[in-house]
Every structure is written in structure tokens, then in C-alpha cells.
Amino acid sequence: MQTAPPFTAPPPNEAAPRAALEILDEGLPAFVRQQLDQYGGNVVIEDGLWILLAVPASDRGLRDLAQRVLADARGAFAWEEGLTEDDAWMLYFVDAPNRPAAVHWLDDVARRIDGRLRSCSPAQRESIRELADSKMPHRIAQRFAEAHRSGDLAAGCVNEPAVVRTLLDRLHMREPLFFSAFHQLLAENLLDLVVLLEQLIPEDVELANESLRGSLSQDPFLRTRQAAAAEIRNILTRFHVISALDQQKNNAPTNPYAAYLDLLGSGDELLLPVDGTTIPTPRGQFLDAIHTIRRNLYRGGDFGQFDSQAPWMSNAIVYPFRFIKSRLGSHRELTPLDGLFMLERGVSARPFTSG
């Protein structure tokens, strides 16, 4: 833990931010990376205050940039600003209760700048962990679904192995409302299927199969469970987690997302069919294309309007871009952000080869 220079705290900052953050502003990426490396809520000053950002007091341009970056955080946490005792540095700082949200926010800014997948906030992560024990799991799942649709929660966010295993265990209690909650998580692409496949045991699959045996129940609650179980099995079959042949766990070395989106290749090379030709493509190059597309989606771009003539297009990503555009065009059920998550997870998680 680092310690900051001597500092006198001023009254709380009441000034309203002037403008929203434009994540592709010139100079912003380097500024945010520098702040993450040097401060980012990890440098303490007296009285339990933590420096989030710090800029030379004499540099009006950097002070303006810091203010515009902080405008993006309005409402997320409380922060203050003030000069060091020698008037050399302007510090933007948070107290201990606001620190987790502030640290997450700055990391999220960096992720949007880089086009990386956004991570859960501390509050969202805690809600995910509480899901397995909640008396109203369907309500939590509904909140997650709404947050996902609004862009506040990324696909695959339920990805901690212990949490996924706990959710699977609770299914065995045969609660209709929990079956519905689990189905909603799957339908919204919030459960990481690579982790789910790793955690799935034969008893879990048998539970789904058992729930569908026999005639449809007359009990509305039991009908809810049967309907949810059917949808759960359908989704898991679609993604090759459950084999369509014997309705058991797919024990082949399959990445569910690679299988679903027909990604071919091995090691660090993909084989991308583009315009009738198979293009060998390094995995890093493919991921660069995903991050570039995602970065422009975060900026507010329309995926339907993206093409190989876009000003941000480069020769290195043009073929991966065409493949991605084609593949997501054939999977209209996926939003662009969900599709990009699956493509990235499909080539990032082991095993990679879909076949």
C-alpha cells in the first residue's frame, strides 16, 4: 500500500460534472491506464481516504480531463477533490465505504476504452452469490435480466465455479420458482456455459430428464417447474452441453460456445470461412477484432451499420470482422454484445476446438 504526500482535505465537492465521458477521446486511454497504475483507489492518504485520480495542479488540460472522466461516475459513488499542501497536485479521492465502487468504476472505464467485457460491480457480484439462498430467486433473476437488457450486466457474469455448483445443487430441491429463475439466467445468457459444463454432473442431467417424465401436472406450480425444466434442457442441448443423441452430459472435449457458433481451429489459430475461402487467423488477431467492435458498440455505434469501410477498420481485423458479422447475422437470437461474449469465450476458454 502506498502513501500519498501531505494533504489537507477540503469541503465535499458540490460542483456538477460538465460533460459525459466520451470513451474514445484523444489522450483518454493513456490517462486512464496511468491512473490505474499509479492510483486507482489504491493509494491512501490520512483519515482513511484513497486517491482515485491525481494530476498536476498546474495542468488545466489534465484537470479538465479528470473532471470529464469523473462525470461518467456521477451517482455511482461520492468523491471529493483538493490540493496537496504544496499546491503541486490536485487529488480526487474517496473514503473507505465508497472505495470498492470507485475502484470498480475506474476498471470499468478502462474496459470500455479497450473494448473488453465489462465486469460485475461489487453489489452485483454479491447479489449473484445470494441467489442460491434467496427466498425469492425468481425476482433476483428478473432484476438480473432487466440489468442485462439495459446493458448494466454483461453476458456470462454468473461464472464463479462454486456459485454455479451451488445453483445446480439447489435445483435438486425441486422448487418451481428456482427452476424458473435458473431458466431465466440461461435464457438471458448470464450463466457461463463453459463453467456450467465443468460443474455439471450426471445427477443434474437426470434431474432435468426426470422432471419431464409423465403427463403434464394439473398443479400450476408443478407445471411451471416442468415448463422451466424443458426449456433448461432445450438450451443446454442447443449449446451441446447435453447431447442431443442420448440426453446425457456431453463428455466430448467441447467448448459450448465454440460448438454453438461453429468455431474451428486449435491452439492459437482459427480457421475462418470468409467469402468462400478459409482464412487461417491467429487467435490474438481475432480477439483484437472482437475488442474493436465491442469498443465501438460501447461508444454507441450500431452493429447493423458496421462494415469493412468503417473508419476504425484495419487490415489486420478485416477478415475476422467479416466472419464475425456473418456469424452473428446467422444467429439473430443473439444481441451483438452477447454474440461477441460467446465468440470471445469460445476461443479463450479451453478446450478451444469445437469438434
For each residue, the residues with C-beta under 8 A, 3 or more apart:
1: 42 43 44
2: 42 43 44
3: 43 44 45
4: 7 43 44 45 51 54 84 91
5: 84 85 86 88 89
6: 84 85 86
7: 4 45 46 49 82 84 85 91
8: 82 83 85
9: 47 49 80 82
10: 13 80 81 82 83
11: 14
12: 78 80
13: 10 79 80 81
14: 11
15:
16:
17: 20 67 68 70 71 74
18: 67 68 71
19: 68 71
20: 17 68 71 72
21: 25 68 69 71 72 109
22: 25 28 68 299
23: 28 109 112 113 295 298 299
24: 28 113 295 299
25: 21 22 28 65 68
26:
27: 30 31 65
28: 22 23 24 25 31 32 65 69 113
29: 32 33 113 114
30: 27 33 34
31: 27 28 34 35 62 65 69
32: 28 29 35 36 69 106 109 110 113
33: 29 30 36 37 110
34: 30 31 37 38
35: 31 32 38 39 40 52 53 54 106
36: 32 33 39 40 106 107 110
37: 33 34 40
38: 34 35 43 54
39: 35 36 42 43 51 52 53 54
40: 35 36 37 52 103 106 107
41: 50 51 52 94 99 102 103 106
42: 1 2 39 50 103
43: 1 2 3 4 38 39 50 51 54
44: 1 2 3 4 48 49 50 51
45: 3 4 7 49 50 51 91 93
46: 7 49
47: 9
48: 44 95 96
49: 7 9 44 45 46 80 93 94 95
50: 41 42 43 44 45 93 94 95 96 99 102
51: 4 39 41 43 44 45 54 91 92 93
52: 35 39 40 41 79 92 93 94 102 103 106
53: 35 39 66 69 70 91 92 106
54: 4 35 38 39 43 51 89 90 91 92
55: 59 62 63 65 66 89 90
56: 59 62 88 89 90
57: 63 83 84 87 88 89 90
58: 88
59: 55 56 62 63
60: 63 64
61: 64 65
62: 31 55 56 59 65 66
63: 55 57 59 60 66 67 90
64: 60 61 67 68
65: 25 27 28 31 55 61 62 68 69
66: 53 55 62 63 69 70 90 92
67: 17 18 63 64 70 71
68: 17 18 19 20 21 22 25 64 65 71 72
69: 21 28 31 32 53 65 66 72 73 109
70: 17 53 66 67 73 74 79 92
71: 17 18 19 20 21 67 68 74
72: 20 21 68 69 105 109
73: 69 70 76 77 79 102 105
74: 17 70 71
75:
76: 73 101 102 105
77: 73 94 98 101 102 105
78: 12 94 95 98
79: 13 52 70 73 92 93 94 98 102
80: 9 10 12 13 49 92 93 94
81: 10 13 90 91 92 93
82: 7 8 9 10 90 91 93
83: 8 10 57 87 88 89 90 91
84: 4 5 6 7 57 87 88 89 91
85: 5 6 7 8
86: 5 6
87: 57 83 84
88: 5 56 57 58 83 84
89: 5 54 55 56 57 83 84
90: 54 55 56 57 63 66 81 82 83
91: 4 7 45 51 53 54 81 82 83 84
92: 51 52 53 54 66 70 79 80 81
93: 45 49 50 51 52 79 80 81 82
94: 41 49 50 52 77 78 79 80 98 99 102
95: 48 49 50 78 98 99
96: 48 50 99
97:
98: 77 78 79 94 95 101 102
99: 41 50 94 95 96 102 103
100: 103 104 122
101: 76 77 98 104 105 121 122 123
102: 41 50 52 73 76 77 79 94 98 99 105 106
103: 40 41 42 52 99 100 106 107
104: 100 101 107 108 119 121 122
105: 72 73 76 77 101 102 108 109
106: 32 35 36 40 41 52 53 102 103 109 110
107: 36 40 103 104 110 111 119
108: 104 105 111 112 118 119 121
109: 21 23 32 69 72 105 106 112 113
110: 32 33 36 106 107 113 114 116
111: 107 108 114 115 116 117 118 119
112: 23 108 109 115 118 295 298
113: 23 24 28 29 32 109 110 295
114: 29 110 111 291 295
115: 111 112 290 291 292 293 294 295 296 298
116: 110 111 291 294
117: 111 154 155 156 294 341 344
118: 108 111 112 154
119: 104 107 108 111 154 157
120: 124 125 128 153 154 157
121: 101 104 108 124 125
122: 100 101 104 125 126
123: 101 126 127
124: 120 121 127 128 147 153 157
125: 120 121 122 128 129
126: 122 123 129 130
127: 123 124 130 131 140 143 144
128: 120 124 125 131 144 157 158 160 163
129: 125 126 132 160 163
130: 126 127 133 134 140
131: 127 128 134 137 140 141 158 163 167 181
132: 129 137 163 166 167 169 170
133: 130
134: 130 131 137 139 140
135:
136: 139 140 177
137: 131 132 134 140 141 170 175 177 178 181 182
138: 141 142 177 178 180 181 184
139: 134 136 142 143
140: 127 130 131 134 136 137 143 144 181
141: 131 137 138 144 145 180 181 182 184 185
142: 138 139 145 146 184
143: 127 139 140 146 147
144: 127 128 140 141 147 148 153 157 184 185 188 190
145: 141 142 148 149 184 187 188 190
146: 142 143 149 150
147: 124 143 144 150 152 153
148: 144 145 151 152 153 154 155 188 189 190
149: 145 146 188
150: 146 147
151: 148 337
152: 147 148
153: 120 124 144 147 148 157 190
154: 117 118 119 120 148 157 337 341
155: 117 148 188 189 190 337 338 341 342
156: 117 159 189 190 191 192 341 345
157: 119 120 124 128 144 153 154 190 192
158: 128 131 163 164 167 185 190 191 192
159: 156 163 164 191 192 195
160: 128 129 163 164 195
161: 164 165 195 198 199
162: 165 166
163: 128 129 131 132 158 159 160 166 167
164: 158 159 160 161 167 168 191 192 195 196 199
165: 161 162 168 169 199
166: 132 162 163 169 170
167: 131 132 158 163 164 170 171 182 185 191
168: 164 165 171 172 196 199 200 201 204
169: 132 165 166 172
170: 132 137 166 167 173 175 178
171: 167 168 174 178 179 182 204 207
172: 168 169 203 204 207
173: 170 178
174: 171 179 207 211 225
175: 137 170 178 179 225
176: 179 180 221 222 224 225 228
177: 136 137 138 180 181 224
178: 137 138 170 171 173 175 181 182
179: 171 174 175 176 182 183 211 224 225 228 229 232
180: 138 141 176 177 183 184 224 225 228
181: 131 137 138 140 141 177 178 184 185
182: 137 141 167 171 178 179 185 186 228 232
183: 179 180 186 187 228 231 232 235
184: 138 141 142 144 145 180 181 187 188
185: 141 144 158 167 181 182 188 190 191
186: 182 183 189 190 191 231 232 235 236
187: 145 183 184 231 235
188: 144 145 148 149 155 184 185
189: 148 155 156 186 334 338 341 342
190: 144 145 148 153 155 156 157 158 185 186
191: 156 158 159 164 167 185 186 195 196
192: 156 157 158 159 164 195 196 345
193: 196 197 236 239 241 256 257
194: 197 198 255 256 257 345 349
195: 159 160 161 164 191 192 198 199
196: 164 168 191 192 193 199 200 236 241 256
197: 193 194 200 241 249 250 254 256
198: 161 194 195
199: 161 164 165 168 195 196
200: 168 196 197 204 205 241 249
201: 168 204 205 249
202: 205 206 248 249
203: 172 206 207
204: 168 171 172 200 201 207 208 249
205: 200 201 202 208 209 242 247 248 249
206: 202 203 209 210
207: 171 172 174 203 204 210 211 229
208: 204 205 211 212 229 232 233 236 242
209: 205 206 212 213 233 247
210: 206 207 213
211: 174 179 207 208 225 226 229
212: 208 209 226 229 230 233
213: 209 210
214:
215:
216: 223 226
217: 222 223 226
218: 223
219: 222 223
220: 223 224
221: 176 224 225
222: 176 217 219 225 226
223: 216 217 218 219 220 226 227
224: 176 177 179 180 220 221 227 228
225: 174 175 176 179 180 211 221 222 228 229
226: 211 212 216 217 222 223 229 230
227: 223 224 230 231
228: 176 179 180 182 183 224 225 231 232
229: 179 207 208 211 212 225 226 232 233
230: 212 226 227 233 234
231: 183 186 187 227 228 234 235
232: 179 182 183 186 208 228 229 235 236
233: 208 209 212 229 230 236 237 242 247
234: 230 231 237 238
235: 183 186 187 231 232 238 239
236: 186 193 196 208 232 233 239 241 242
237: 233 234 240 241 242 243 244 247
238: 234 235 260
239: 193 235 236 256 257 259 260
240: 237 243 244 250 254 256 259 260
241: 193 196 197 200 236 237 249 250 256
242: 205 208 233 236 237 247 248 249 250
243: 237 240 246 247 248 249 250
244: 237 240 247
245:
246: 243
247: 205 209 233 237 242 243 244
248: 202 205 242 243 251
249: 197 200 201 202 204 205 241 242 243
250: 197 240 241 242 243 254
251: 248
252:
253: 351 353
254: 197 240 250 258 259 351 354
255: 194 258 259 263 345 346 349 350 351 352 353 354
256: 193 194 196 197 239 240 241 259 260
257: 193 194 239 260 261 263 342 343 345 346 349
258: 254 255 261 262 263 346 347 352 353 354
259: 239 240 254 255 256 262 354 355
260: 238 239 240 256 257 342 346
261: 257 258 327 331 339 342 343 346 354
262: 258 259 327 354
263: 255 257 258 270 343 346 347 352 354
264: 270 271 353 354 355
265: 269 270 271 281 283 347 352 353
266: 269 352 353
267: 283 352
268: 282 283 284
269: 265 266 280 281 282 283
270: 263 264 265 280 281 282 283 286 347
271: 264 265 278 279 280 281
272: 278 279 280 281 286 319 320 323
273: 276 277 278 279 323
274: 277 278 279 319 322 323 326
275: 322
276: 273
277: 273 274
278: 271 272 273 274
279: 271 272 273 274 319 323
280: 269 270 271 272
281: 265 269 270 271 272 285 286 319 320 323
282: 268 269 270 285 286
283: 265 267 268 269 270 286 287 347 352
284: 268 287 288
285: 281 282 288 289 316 317 320
286: 270 272 281 282 283 289 290 320 343 347
287: 283 284 290 291 344 347 348
288: 284 285 291 292 316 317 320
289: 285 286 292 293 317 320 321 324
290: 115 286 287 293 294 320 324 340 343 344
291: 114 115 116 287 288 294 295
292: 115 288 289 295 296 312 314 317 321
293: 115 289 290 296 297 303 306 321 324 336 340
294: 115 116 117 290 291 297 298 337 340
295: 23 24 112 113 114 115 291 292 298 299
296: 115 292 293 299 301 306 310 312
297: 293 294 300 301 303 336 337 340
298: 23 112 115 294 295
299: 22 23 24 295 296
300: 297
301: 296 297 305 306
302: 305 306
303: 293 297 306 328 336
304:
305: 301 302
306: 293 296 301 302 303 310 321 325
307: 310 325
308: 313 318 321 322
309: 313
310: 296 306 307 313
311:
312: 292 296
313: 308 309 310 317 318 321
314: 292 317 318
315: 318
316: 285 288
317: 285 288 289 292 313 314 320 321
318: 308 313 314 315 321 322
319: 272 274 279 281 322 323
320: 272 281 285 286 288 289 290 317 323 324
321: 289 292 293 306 308 313 317 318 324 325
322: 274 275 308 318 319 325 326
323: 272 273 274 279 281 319 320 326 327
324: 289 290 293 320 321 327 328 339 340 343
325: 306 307 321 322 328 329
326: 274 322 323 329 330
327: 261 262 323 324 330 331 339 343
328: 303 324 325 331 334 336 339 340
329: 325 326 332
330: 326 327
331: 261 327 328 334 339
332: 329
333:
334: 189 328 331 338 339 342
335: 338 339
336: 293 297 303 328 339 340
337: 151 154 155 294 297 340 341
338: 155 189 334 335 341 342
339: 261 324 327 328 331 334 335 336 342 343
340: 290 293 294 297 324 328 336 337 343 344
341: 117 154 155 156 189 337 338 344 345
342: 155 189 257 260 261 334 338 339 345 346
343: 257 261 263 286 290 324 327 339 340 346 347
344: 117 287 290 340 341 347 348
345: 156 192 194 255 257 341 342 348 349
346: 255 257 258 260 261 263 342 343 349 352 354
347: 258 263 265 270 283 286 287 343 344 352
348: 287 344 345
349: 194 255 257 345 346 352
350: 255
351: 253 254 255
352: 255 258 263 265 266 267 283 346 347 349
353: 253 255 258 264 265 266
354: 254 255 258 259 261 262 263 264 346
355: 259 264
